[in-house]
């Protein structure tokens, strides 16, 4: 499964740690693939 993680709003404490944990668990435990998007919601909508 390919997964993209999007967040809303600006930076917040701990956000990088949460994203890192989600990606590491998804890859190591479930074998998922993660993709990144540029420019927030505009990225996947215009891709």
mmCIF entry with sequence, helices, sheets and N, C-alpha, C, O atoms, coordinates in Angstrom:
data_MODEL
# 
_entry.id   MODEL 
# 
_entity.id                         1 
_entity.type                       polymer 
_entity.pdbx_number_of_molecules   1 
# 
_entity_poly.entity_id                      1 
_entity_poly.type                           'polypeptide(L)' 
_entity_poly.nstd_linkage                   no 
_entity_poly.nstd_monomer                   no 
_entity_poly.pdbx_seq_one_letter_code       
;(UNK)(UNK)(UNK)(UNK)(UNK)(UNK)(UNK)(UNK)(UNK)(UNK)(UNK)(UNK)(UNK)(UNK)(UNK)(UNK)
(UNK)(UNK)(UNK)(UNK)(UNK)(UNK)(UNK)(UNK)(UNK)(UNK)(UNK)(UNK)(UNK)(UNK)(UNK)(UNK)
(UNK)(UNK)(UNK)(UNK)(UNK)(UNK)(UNK)(UNK)(UNK)(UNK)(UNK)(UNK)(UNK)(UNK)(UNK)
;
_entity_poly.pdbx_seq_one_letter_code_can   XXXXXXXXXXXXXXXXXXXXXXXXXXXXXXXXXXXXXXXXXXXXXXX 
_entity_poly.pdbx_strand_id                 A 
# 
loop_
_entity_poly_seq.entity_id 
_entity_poly_seq.num 
_entity_poly_seq.mon_id 
_entity_poly_seq.hetero 
1 1  UNK n 
1 2  UNK n 
1 3  UNK n 
1 4  UNK n 
1 5  UNK n 
1 6  UNK n 
1 7  UNK n 
1 8  UNK n 
1 9  UNK n 
1 10 UNK n 
1 11 UNK n 
1 12 UNK n 
1 13 UNK n 
1 14 UNK n 
1 15 UNK n 
1 16 UNK n 
1 17 UNK n 
1 18 UNK n 
1 19 UNK n 
1 20 UNK n 
1 21 UNK n 
1 22 UNK n 
1 23 UNK n 
1 24 UNK n 
1 25 UNK n 
1 26 UNK n 
1 27 UNK n 
1 28 UNK n 
1 29 UNK n 
1 30 UNK n 
1 31 UNK n 
1 32 UNK n 
1 33 UNK n 
1 34 UNK n 
1 35 UNK n 
1 36 UNK n 
1 37 UNK n 
1 38 UNK n 
1 39 UNK n 
1 40 UNK n 
1 41 UNK n 
1 42 UNK n 
1 43 UNK n 
1 44 UNK n 
1 45 UNK n 
1 46 UNK n 
1 47 UNK n 
# 
_struct_asym.id          A 
_struct_asym.entity_id   1 
# 
loop_
_struct_conf.conf_type_id 
_struct_conf.id 
_struct_conf.pdbx_PDB_helix_id 
_struct_conf.beg_label_comp_id 
_struct_conf.beg_label_asym_id 
_struct_conf.beg_label_seq_id 
_struct_conf.pdbx_beg_PDB_ins_code 
_struct_conf.end_label_comp_id 
_struct_conf.end_label_asym_id 
_struct_conf.end_label_seq_id 
_struct_conf.pdbx_end_PDB_ins_code 
_struct_conf.beg_auth_comp_id 
_struct_conf.beg_auth_asym_id 
_struct_conf.beg_auth_seq_id 
_struct_conf.end_auth_comp_id 
_struct_conf.end_auth_asym_id 
_struct_conf.end_auth_seq_id 
_struct_conf.pdbx_PDB_helix_class 
_struct_conf.details 
_struct_conf.pdbx_PDB_helix_length 
HELX_P HELX_P1 AA1 UNK A 15 ? UNK A 30 ? UNK A 15 UNK A 30 1 ? 16 
HELX_P HELX_P2 AA2 UNK A 41 ? UNK A 46 ? UNK A 41 UNK A 46 1 ? 6  
# 
_struct_conf_type.id          HELX_P 
_struct_conf_type.criteria    ? 
_struct_conf_type.reference   ? 
# 
_struct_sheet.id               AA1 
_struct_sheet.type             ? 
_struct_sheet.number_strands   2 
_struct_sheet.details          ? 
# 
_struct_sheet_order.sheet_id     AA1 
_struct_sheet_order.range_id_1   1 
_struct_sheet_order.range_id_2   2 
_struct_sheet_order.offset       ? 
_struct_sheet_order.sense        parallel 
# 
loop_
_struct_sheet_range.sheet_id 
_struct_sheet_range.id 
_struct_sheet_range.beg_label_comp_id 
_struct_sheet_range.beg_label_asym_id 
_struct_sheet_range.beg_label_seq_id 
_struct_sheet_range.pdbx_beg_PDB_ins_code 
_struct_sheet_range.end_label_comp_id 
_struct_sheet_range.end_label_asym_id 
_struct_sheet_range.end_label_seq_id 
_struct_sheet_range.pdbx_end_PDB_ins_code 
_struct_sheet_range.beg_auth_comp_id 
_struct_sheet_range.beg_auth_asym_id 
_struct_sheet_range.beg_auth_seq_id 
_struct_sheet_range.end_auth_comp_id 
_struct_sheet_range.end_auth_asym_id 
_struct_sheet_range.end_auth_seq_id 
AA1 1 UNK A 2  ? UNK A 4  ? UNK A 2  UNK A 4  
AA1 2 UNK A 33 ? UNK A 35 ? UNK A 33 UNK A 35 
# 
loop_
_atom_site.group_PDB 
_atom_site.id 
_atom_site.type_symbol 
_atom_site.label_atom_id 
_atom_site.label_alt_id 
_atom_site.label_comp_id 
_atom_site.label_asym_id 
_atom_site.label_entity_id 
_atom_site.label_seq_id 
_atom_site.pdbx_PDB_ins_code 
_atom_site.Cartn_x 
_atom_site.Cartn_y 
_atom_site.Cartn_z 
_atom_site.occupancy 
_atom_site.B_iso_or_equiv 
_atom_site.pdbx_formal_charge 
_atom_site.auth_seq_id 
_atom_site.auth_comp_id 
_atom_site.auth_asym_id 
_atom_site.auth_atom_id 
_atom_site.pdbx_PDB_model_num 
ATOM 1   N N  . UNK A 1 1  ? 0.845  -1.168 0.000   1.00 0.00 ? 1  UNK A N  1 
ATOM 2   C CA . UNK A 1 1  ? 0.000  0.000  0.000   1.00 0.00 ? 1  UNK A CA 1 
ATOM 3   C C  . UNK A 1 1  ? 0.894  1.235  0.000   1.00 0.00 ? 1  UNK A C  1 
ATOM 4   O O  . UNK A 1 1  ? 1.912  1.269  0.691   1.00 0.00 ? 1  UNK A O  1 
ATOM 5   N N  . UNK A 1 2  ? 0.517  2.238  -0.767  1.00 0.00 ? 2  UNK A N  1 
ATOM 6   C CA . UNK A 1 2  ? 1.237  3.512  -0.774  1.00 0.00 ? 2  UNK A CA 1 
ATOM 7   C C  . UNK A 1 2  ? 0.450  4.507  0.062   1.00 0.00 ? 2  UNK A C  1 
ATOM 8   O O  . UNK A 1 2  ? -0.763 4.651  -0.087  1.00 0.00 ? 2  UNK A O  1 
ATOM 9   N N  . UNK A 1 3  ? 1.171  5.194  0.949   1.00 0.00 ? 3  UNK A N  1 
ATOM 10  C CA . UNK A 1 3  ? 0.530  6.109  1.887   1.00 0.00 ? 3  UNK A CA 1 
ATOM 11  C C  . UNK A 1 3  ? 1.212  7.465  1.819   1.00 0.00 ? 3  UNK A C  1 
ATOM 12  O O  . UNK A 1 3  ? 2.440  7.544  1.780   1.00 0.00 ? 3  UNK A O  1 
ATOM 13  N N  . UNK A 1 4  ? 0.425  8.524  1.804   1.00 0.00 ? 4  UNK A N  1 
ATOM 14  C CA . UNK A 1 4  ? 0.924  9.888  1.908   1.00 0.00 ? 4  UNK A CA 1 
ATOM 15  C C  . UNK A 1 4  ? 0.383  10.506 3.180   1.00 0.00 ? 4  UNK A C  1 
ATOM 16  O O  . UNK A 1 4  ? -0.811 10.403 3.460   1.00 0.00 ? 4  UNK A O  1 
ATOM 17  N N  . UNK A 1 5  ? 1.239  11.142 3.948   1.00 0.00 ? 5  UNK A N  1 
ATOM 18  C CA . UNK A 1 5  ? 0.823  11.763 5.204   1.00 0.00 ? 5  UNK A CA 1 
ATOM 19  C C  . UNK A 1 5  ? 0.727  13.270 4.990   1.00 0.00 ? 5  UNK A C  1 
ATOM 20  O O  . UNK A 1 5  ? 1.715  13.919 4.647   1.00 0.00 ? 5  UNK A O  1 
ATOM 21  N N  . UNK A 1 6  ? -0.460 13.819 5.194   1.00 0.00 ? 6  UNK A N  1 
ATOM 22  C CA . UNK A 1 6  ? -0.673 15.257 5.076   1.00 0.00 ? 6  UNK A CA 1 
ATOM 23  C C  . UNK A 1 6  ? -1.060 15.809 6.434   1.00 0.00 ? 6  UNK A C  1 
ATOM 24  O O  . UNK A 1 6  ? -1.763 15.152 7.202   1.00 0.00 ? 6  UNK A O  1 
ATOM 25  N N  . UNK A 1 7  ? -0.604 17.011 6.729   1.00 0.00 ? 7  UNK A N  1 
ATOM 26  C CA . UNK A 1 7  ? -0.979 17.663 7.973   1.00 0.00 ? 7  UNK A CA 1 
ATOM 27  C C  . UNK A 1 7  ? -1.641 18.996 7.638   1.00 0.00 ? 7  UNK A C  1 
ATOM 28  O O  . UNK A 1 7  ? -1.417 19.550 6.563   1.00 0.00 ? 7  UNK A O  1 
ATOM 29  N N  . UNK A 1 8  ? -2.437 19.498 8.540   1.00 0.00 ? 8  UNK A N  1 
ATOM 30  C CA . UNK A 1 8  ? -3.098 20.775 8.332   1.00 0.00 ? 8  UNK A CA 1 
ATOM 31  C C  . UNK A 1 8  ? -2.532 21.815 9.279   1.00 0.00 ? 8  UNK A C  1 
ATOM 32  O O  . UNK A 1 8  ? -2.141 21.494 10.401  1.00 0.00 ? 8  UNK A O  1 
ATOM 33  N N  . UNK A 1 9  ? -2.487 23.046 8.836   1.00 0.00 ? 9  UNK A N  1 
ATOM 34  C CA . UNK A 1 9  ? -1.978 24.113 9.685   1.00 0.00 ? 9  UNK A CA 1 
ATOM 35  C C  . UNK A 1 9  ? -0.466 24.225 9.619   1.00 0.00 ? 9  UNK A C  1 
ATOM 36  O O  . UNK A 1 9  ? 0.169  23.732 8.686   1.00 0.00 ? 9  UNK A O  1 
ATOM 37  N N  . UNK A 1 10 ? 0.092  24.872 10.608  1.00 0.00 ? 10 UNK A N  1 
ATOM 38  C CA . UNK A 1 10 ? 1.525  25.116 10.631  1.00 0.00 ? 10 UNK A CA 1 
ATOM 39  C C  . UNK A 1 10 ? 2.274  24.089 11.463  1.00 0.00 ? 10 UNK A C  1 
ATOM 40  O O  . UNK A 1 10 ? 1.759  23.022 11.793  1.00 0.00 ? 10 UNK A O  1 
ATOM 41  N N  . UNK A 1 11 ? 3.502  24.448 11.788  1.00 0.00 ? 11 UNK A N  1 
ATOM 42  C CA . UNK A 1 11 ? 4.336  23.569 12.603  1.00 0.00 ? 11 UNK A CA 1 
ATOM 43  C C  . UNK A 1 11 ? 3.766  23.452 14.013  1.00 0.00 ? 11 UNK A C  1 
ATOM 44  O O  . UNK A 1 11 ? 3.134  24.376 14.524  1.00 0.00 ? 11 UNK A O  1 
ATOM 45  N N  . UNK A 1 12 ? 4.000  22.316 14.615  1.00 0.00 ? 12 UNK A N  1 
ATOM 46  C CA . UNK A 1 12 ? 3.621  22.138 16.008  1.00 0.00 ? 12 UNK A CA 1 
ATOM 47  C C  . UNK A 1 12 ? 4.650  21.222 16.674  1.00 0.00 ? 12 UNK A C  1 
ATOM 48  O O  . UNK A 1 12 ? 5.267  20.397 15.999  1.00 0.00 ? 12 UNK A O  1 
ATOM 49  N N  . UNK A 1 13 ? 4.840  21.355 17.976  1.00 0.00 ? 13 UNK A N  1 
ATOM 50  C CA . UNK A 1 13 ? 5.822  20.533 18.664  1.00 0.00 ? 13 UNK A CA 1 
ATOM 51  C C  . UNK A 1 13 ? 5.505  19.036 18.518  1.00 0.00 ? 13 UNK A C  1 
ATOM 52  O O  . UNK A 1 13 ? 4.367  18.613 18.717  1.00 0.00 ? 13 UNK A O  1 
ATOM 53  N N  . UNK A 1 14 ? 6.492  18.273 18.180  1.00 0.00 ? 14 UNK A N  1 
ATOM 54  C CA . UNK A 1 14 ? 6.337  16.833 18.098  1.00 0.00 ? 14 UNK A CA 1 
ATOM 55  C C  . UNK A 1 14 ? 5.844  16.299 16.768  1.00 0.00 ? 14 UNK A C  1 
ATOM 56  O O  . UNK A 1 14 ? 5.764  15.083 16.595  1.00 0.00 ? 14 UNK A O  1 
ATOM 57  N N  . UNK A 1 15 ? 5.507  17.172 15.815  1.00 0.00 ? 15 UNK A N  1 
ATOM 58  C CA . UNK A 1 15 ? 4.959  16.709 14.541  1.00 0.00 ? 15 UNK A CA 1 
ATOM 59  C C  . UNK A 1 15 ? 5.960  15.849 13.777  1.00 0.00 ? 15 UNK A C  1 
ATOM 60  O O  . UNK A 1 15 ? 5.586  14.806 13.240  1.00 0.00 ? 15 UNK A O  1 
ATOM 61  N N  . UNK A 1 16 ? 7.216  16.264 13.718  1.00 0.00 ? 16 UNK A N  1 
ATOM 62  C CA . UNK A 1 16 ? 8.215  15.465 13.009  1.00 0.00 ? 16 UNK A CA 1 
ATOM 63  C C  . UNK A 1 16 ? 8.372  14.089 13.639  1.00 0.00 ? 16 UNK A C  1 
ATOM 64  O O  . UNK A 1 16 ? 8.520  13.097 12.925  1.00 0.00 ? 16 UNK A O  1 
ATOM 65  N N  . UNK A 1 17 ? 8.341  14.015 14.963  1.00 0.00 ? 17 UNK A N  1 
ATOM 66  C CA . UNK A 1 17 ? 8.472  12.729 15.651  1.00 0.00 ? 17 UNK A CA 1 
ATOM 67  C C  . UNK A 1 17 ? 7.290  11.812 15.333  1.00 0.00 ? 17 UNK A C  1 
ATOM 68  O O  . UNK A 1 17 ? 7.466  10.604 15.171  1.00 0.00 ? 17 UNK A O  1 
ATOM 69  N N  . UNK A 1 18 ? 6.101  12.377 15.245  1.00 0.00 ? 18 UNK A N  1 
ATOM 70  C CA . UNK A 1 18 ? 4.907  11.577 14.932  1.00 0.00 ? 18 UNK A CA 1 
ATOM 71  C C  . UNK A 1 18 ? 4.985  11.038 13.510  1.00 0.00 ? 18 UNK A C  1 
ATOM 72  O O  . UNK A 1 18 ? 4.718  9.860  13.274  1.00 0.00 ? 18 UNK A O  1 
ATOM 73  N N  . UNK A 1 19 ? 5.350  11.892 12.567  1.00 0.00 ? 19 UNK A N  1 
ATOM 74  C CA . UNK A 1 19 ? 5.461  11.451 11.177  1.00 0.00 ? 19 UNK A CA 1 
ATOM 75  C C  . UNK A 1 19 ? 6.532  10.374 11.057  1.00 0.00 ? 19 UNK A C  1 
ATOM 76  O O  . UNK A 1 19 ? 6.335  9.375  10.366  1.00 0.00 ? 19 UNK A O  1 
ATOM 77  N N  . UNK A 1 20 ? 7.650  10.570 11.718  1.00 0.00 ? 20 UNK A N  1 
ATOM 78  C CA . UNK A 1 20 ? 8.734  9.582  11.685  1.00 0.00 ? 20 UNK A CA 1 
ATOM 79  C C  . UNK A 1 20 ? 8.266  8.239  12.241  1.00 0.00 ? 20 UNK A C  1 
ATOM 80  O O  . UNK A 1 20 ? 8.556  7.194  11.658  1.00 0.00 ? 20 UNK A O  1 
ATOM 81  N N  . UNK A 1 21 ? 7.555  8.256  13.348  1.00 0.00 ? 21 UNK A N  1 
ATOM 82  C CA . UNK A 1 21 ? 7.072  7.020  13.956  1.00 0.00 ? 21 UNK A CA 1 
ATOM 83  C C  . UNK A 1 21 ? 6.071  6.301  13.051  1.00 0.00 ? 21 UNK A C  1 
ATOM 84  O O  . UNK A 1 21 ? 6.119  5.077  12.927  1.00 0.00 ? 21 UNK A O  1 
ATOM 85  N N  . UNK A 1 22 ? 5.176  7.043  12.425  1.00 0.00 ? 22 UNK A N  1 
ATOM 86  C CA . UNK A 1 22 ? 4.185  6.441  11.525  1.00 0.00 ? 22 UNK A CA 1 
ATOM 87  C C  . UNK A 1 22 ? 4.883  5.773  10.346  1.00 0.00 ? 22 UNK A C  1 
ATOM 88  O O  . UNK A 1 22 ? 4.545  4.649  9.976   1.00 0.00 ? 22 UNK A O  1 
ATOM 89  N N  . UNK A 1 23 ? 5.851  6.462  9.760   1.00 0.00 ? 23 UNK A N  1 
ATOM 90  C CA . UNK A 1 23 ? 6.559  5.910  8.605   1.00 0.00 ? 23 UNK A CA 1 
ATOM 91  C C  . UNK A 1 23 ? 7.377  4.688  9.002   1.00 0.00 ? 23 UNK A C  1 
ATOM 92  O O  . UNK A 1 23 ? 7.331  3.663  8.322   1.00 0.00 ? 23 UNK A O  1 
ATOM 93  N N  . UNK A 1 24 ? 8.121  4.788  10.094  1.00 0.00 ? 24 UNK A N  1 
ATOM 94  C CA . UNK A 1 24 ? 8.950  3.652  10.520  1.00 0.00 ? 24 UNK A CA 1 
ATOM 95  C C  . UNK A 1 24 ? 8.097  2.423  10.823  1.00 0.00 ? 24 UNK A C  1 
ATOM 96  O O  . UNK A 1 24 ? 8.453  1.316  10.419  1.00 0.00 ? 24 UNK A O  1 
ATOM 97  N N  . UNK A 1 25 ? 6.991  2.594  11.519  1.00 0.00 ? 25 UNK A N  1 
ATOM 98  C CA . UNK A 1 25 ? 6.113  1.470  11.849  1.00 0.00 ? 25 UNK A CA 1 
ATOM 99  C C  . UNK A 1 25 ? 5.474  0.899  10.587  1.00 0.00 ? 25 UNK A C  1 
ATOM 100 O O  . UNK A 1 25 ? 5.397  -0.319 10.422  1.00 0.00 ? 25 UNK A O  1 
ATOM 101 N N  . UNK A 1 26 ? 5.025  1.762  9.715   1.00 0.00 ? 26 UNK A N  1 
ATOM 102 C CA . UNK A 1 26 ? 4.394  1.305  8.480   1.00 0.00 ? 26 UNK A CA 1 
ATOM 103 C C  . UNK A 1 26 ? 5.332  0.520  7.590   1.00 0.00 ? 26 UNK A C  1 
ATOM 104 O O  . UNK A 1 26 ? 4.933  -0.476 6.987   1.00 0.00 ? 26 UNK A O  1 
ATOM 105 N N  . UNK A 1 27 ? 6.584  0.963  7.503   1.00 0.00 ? 27 UNK A N  1 
ATOM 106 C CA . UNK A 1 27 ? 7.572  0.280  6.666   1.00 0.00 ? 27 UNK A CA 1 
ATOM 107 C C  . UNK A 1 27 ? 8.032  -1.017 7.317   1.00 0.00 ? 27 UNK A C  1 
ATOM 108 O O  . UNK A 1 27 ? 8.008  -2.073 6.685   1.00 0.00 ? 27 UNK A O  1 
ATOM 109 N N  . UNK A 1 28 ? 8.452  -0.942 8.576   1.00 0.00 ? 28 UNK A N  1 
ATOM 110 C CA . UNK A 1 28 ? 9.045  -2.102 9.252   1.00 0.00 ? 28 UNK A CA 1 
ATOM 111 C C  . UNK A 1 28 ? 8.023  -3.201 9.549   1.00 0.00 ? 28 UNK A C  1 
ATOM 112 O O  . UNK A 1 28 ? 8.321  -4.382 9.364   1.00 0.00 ? 28 UNK A O  1 
ATOM 113 N N  . UNK A 1 29 ? 6.847  -2.837 9.997   1.00 0.00 ? 29 UNK A N  1 
ATOM 114 C CA . UNK A 1 29 ? 5.871  -3.829 10.435  1.00 0.00 ? 29 UNK A CA 1 
ATOM 115 C C  . UNK A 1 29 ? 4.950  -4.297 9.313   1.00 0.00 ? 29 UNK A C  1 
ATOM 116 O O  . UNK A 1 29 ? 4.638  -5.484 9.214   1.00 0.00 ? 29 UNK A O  1 
ATOM 117 N N  . UNK A 1 30 ? 4.521  -3.369 8.477   1.00 0.00 ? 30 UNK A N  1 
ATOM 118 C CA . UNK A 1 30 ? 3.504  -3.697 7.488   1.00 0.00 ? 30 UNK A CA 1 
ATOM 119 C C  . UNK A 1 30 ? 4.002  -3.686 6.043   1.00 0.00 ? 30 UNK A C  1 
ATOM 120 O O  . UNK A 1 30 ? 3.286  -4.124 5.142   1.00 0.00 ? 30 UNK A O  1 
ATOM 121 N N  . UNK A 1 31 ? 5.218  -3.192 5.812   1.00 0.00 ? 31 UNK A N  1 
ATOM 122 C CA . UNK A 1 31 ? 5.776  -3.169 4.463   1.00 0.00 ? 31 UNK A CA 1 
ATOM 123 C C  . UNK A 1 31 ? 5.155  -2.134 3.547   1.00 0.00 ? 31 UNK A C  1 
ATOM 124 O O  . UNK A 1 31 ? 5.231  -2.268 2.326   1.00 0.00 ? 31 UNK A O  1 
ATOM 125 N N  . UNK A 1 32 ? 4.539  -1.103 4.114   1.00 0.00 ? 32 UNK A N  1 
ATOM 126 C CA . UNK A 1 32 ? 3.923  -0.046 3.304   1.00 0.00 ? 32 UNK A CA 1 
ATOM 127 C C  . UNK A 1 32 ? 4.992  0.851  2.692   1.00 0.00 ? 32 UNK A C  1 
ATOM 128 O O  . UNK A 1 32 ? 6.129  0.895  3.162   1.00 0.00 ? 32 UNK A O  1 
ATOM 129 N N  . UNK A 1 33 ? 4.613  1.559  1.646   1.00 0.00 ? 33 UNK A N  1 
ATOM 130 C CA . UNK A 1 33 ? 5.483  2.534  0.985   1.00 0.00 ? 33 UNK A CA 1 
ATOM 131 C C  . UNK A 1 33 ? 4.893  3.921  1.241   1.00 0.00 ? 33 UNK A C  1 
ATOM 132 O O  . UNK A 1 33 ? 3.681  4.111  1.137   1.00 0.00 ? 33 UNK A O  1 
ATOM 133 N N  . UNK A 1 34 ? 5.739  4.878  1.571   1.00 0.00 ? 34 UNK A N  1 
ATOM 134 C CA . UNK A 1 34 ? 5.265  6.230  1.854   1.00 0.00 ? 34 UNK A CA 1 
ATOM 135 C C  . UNK A 1 34 ? 5.751  7.186  0.783   1.00 0.00 ? 34 UNK A C  1 
ATOM 136 O O  . UNK A 1 34 ? 6.872  7.061  0.291   1.00 0.00 ? 34 UNK A O  1 
ATOM 137 N N  . UNK A 1 35 ? 4.916  8.132  0.424   1.00 0.00 ? 35 UNK A N  1 
ATOM 138 C CA . UNK A 1 35 ? 5.256  9.148  -0.564  1.00 0.00 ? 35 UNK A CA 1 
ATOM 139 C C  . UNK A 1 35 ? 5.094  10.521 0.068   1.00 0.00 ? 35 UNK A C  1 
ATOM 140 O O  . UNK A 1 35 ? 4.311  10.701 1.001   1.00 0.00 ? 35 UNK A O  1 
ATOM 141 N N  . UNK A 1 36 ? 5.830  11.470 -0.443  1.00 0.00 ? 36 UNK A N  1 
ATOM 142 C CA . UNK A 1 36 ? 5.750  12.838 0.062   1.00 0.00 ? 36 UNK A CA 1 
ATOM 143 C C  . UNK A 1 36 ? 5.078  13.752 -0.943  1.00 0.00 ? 36 UNK A C  1 
ATOM 144 O O  . UNK A 1 36 ? 5.132  13.511 -2.149  1.00 0.00 ? 36 UNK A O  1 
ATOM 145 N N  . UNK A 1 37 ? 4.448  14.796 -0.448  1.00 0.00 ? 37 UNK A N  1 
ATOM 146 C CA . UNK A 1 37 ? 3.792  15.791 -1.288  1.00 0.00 ? 37 UNK A CA 1 
ATOM 147 C C  . UNK A 1 37 ? 4.365  17.162 -0.970  1.00 0.00 ? 37 UNK A C  1 
ATOM 148 O O  . UNK A 1 37 ? 4.650  17.469 0.187   1.00 0.00 ? 37 UNK A O  1 
ATOM 149 N N  . UNK A 1 38 ? 4.529  17.971 -1.981  1.00 0.00 ? 38 UNK A N  1 
ATOM 150 C CA . UNK A 1 38 ? 4.964  19.351 -1.781  1.00 0.00 ? 38 UNK A CA 1 
ATOM 151 C C  . UNK A 1 38 ? 3.752  20.273 -1.771  1.00 0.00 ? 38 UNK A C  1 
ATOM 152 O O  . UNK A 1 38 ? 2.732  19.982 -2.397  1.00 0.00 ? 38 UNK A O  1 
ATOM 153 N N  . UNK A 1 39 ? 3.870  21.357 -1.073  1.00 0.00 ? 39 UNK A N  1 
ATOM 154 C CA . UNK A 1 39 ? 2.843  22.413 -1.048  1.00 0.00 ? 39 UNK A CA 1 
ATOM 155 C C  . UNK A 1 39 ? 1.529  21.984 -0.397  1.00 0.00 ? 39 UNK A C  1 
ATOM 156 O O  . UNK A 1 39 ? 0.458  22.407 -0.830  1.00 0.00 ? 39 UNK A O  1 
ATOM 157 N N  . UNK A 1 40 ? 1.604  21.158 0.629   1.00 0.00 ? 40 UNK A N  1 
ATOM 158 C CA . UNK A 1 40 ? 0.406  20.783 1.377   1.00 0.00 ? 40 UNK A CA 1 
ATOM 159 C C  . UNK A 1 40 ? -0.635 20.095 0.516   1.00 0.00 ? 40 UNK A C  1 
ATOM 160 O O  . UNK A 1 40 ? -0.303 19.228 -0.293  1.00 0.00 ? 40 UNK A O  1 
ATOM 161 N N  . UNK A 1 41 ? -1.902 20.478 0.687   1.00 0.00 ? 41 UNK A N  1 
ATOM 162 C CA . UNK A 1 41 ? -2.996 19.839 -0.067  1.00 0.00 ? 41 UNK A CA 1 
ATOM 163 C C  . UNK A 1 41 ? -2.920 20.130 -1.555  1.00 0.00 ? 41 UNK A C  1 
ATOM 164 O O  . UNK A 1 41 ? -3.458 19.370 -2.360  1.00 0.00 ? 41 UNK A O  1 
ATOM 165 N N  . UNK A 1 42 ? -2.268 21.203 -1.928  1.00 0.00 ? 42 UNK A N  1 
ATOM 166 C CA . UNK A 1 42 ? -2.141 21.539 -3.353  1.00 0.00 ? 42 UNK A CA 1 
ATOM 167 C C  . UNK A 1 42 ? -1.361 20.448 -4.095  1.00 0.00 ? 42 UNK A C  1 
ATOM 168 O O  . UNK A 1 42 ? -1.640 20.171 -5.262  1.00 0.00 ? 42 UNK A O  1 
ATOM 169 N N  . UNK A 1 43 ? -0.387 19.831 -3.425  1.00 0.00 ? 43 UNK A N  1 
ATOM 170 C CA . UNK A 1 43 ? 0.440  18.799 -4.047  1.00 0.00 ? 43 UNK A CA 1 
ATOM 171 C C  . UNK A 1 43 ? -0.347 17.646 -4.626  1.00 0.00 ? 43 UNK A C  1 
ATOM 172 O O  . UNK A 1 43 ? -0.265 17.402 -5.830  1.00 0.00 ? 43 UNK A O  1 
ATOM 173 N N  . UNK A 1 44 ? -1.114 16.921 -3.812  1.00 0.00 ? 44 UNK A N  1 
ATOM 174 C CA . UNK A 1 44 ? -1.860 15.781 -4.386  1.00 0.00 ? 44 UNK A CA 1 
ATOM 175 C C  . UNK A 1 44 ? -3.025 16.210 -5.287  1.00 0.00 ? 44 UNK A C  1 
ATOM 176 O O  . UNK A 1 44 ? -3.411 15.466 -6.189  1.00 0.00 ? 44 UNK A O  1 
ATOM 177 N N  . UNK A 1 45 ? -3.581 17.386 -5.054  1.00 0.00 ? 45 UNK A N  1 
ATOM 178 C CA . UNK A 1 45 ? -4.710 17.815 -5.902  1.00 0.00 ? 45 UNK A CA 1 
ATOM 179 C C  . UNK A 1 45 ? -4.262 18.170 -7.294  1.00 0.00 ? 45 UNK A C  1 
ATOM 180 O O  . UNK A 1 45 ? -5.015 17.965 -8.246  1.00 0.00 ? 45 UNK A O  1 
ATOM 181 N N  . UNK A 1 46 ? -3.063 18.697 -7.451  1.00 0.00 ? 46 UNK A N  1 
ATOM 182 C CA . UNK A 1 46 ? -2.587 19.106 -8.777  1.00 0.00 ? 46 UNK A CA 1 
ATOM 183 C C  . UNK A 1 46 ? -1.685 18.061 -9.426  1.00 0.00 ? 46 UNK A C  1 
ATOM 184 O O  . UNK A 1 46 ? -1.244 18.249 -10.560 1.00 0.00 ? 46 UNK A O  1 
ATOM 185 N N  . UNK A 1 47 ? -1.408 16.971 -8.730  1.00 0.00 ? 47 UNK A N  1 
ATOM 186 C CA . UNK A 1 47 ? -0.505 15.941 -9.284  1.00 0.00 ? 47 UNK A CA 1 
ATOM 187 C C  . UNK A 1 47 ? -1.174 15.129 -10.349 1.00 0.00 ? 47 UNK A C  1 
ATOM 188 O O  . UNK A 1 47 ? -0.559 14.225 -10.915 1.00 0.00 ? 47 UNK A O  1 
# 
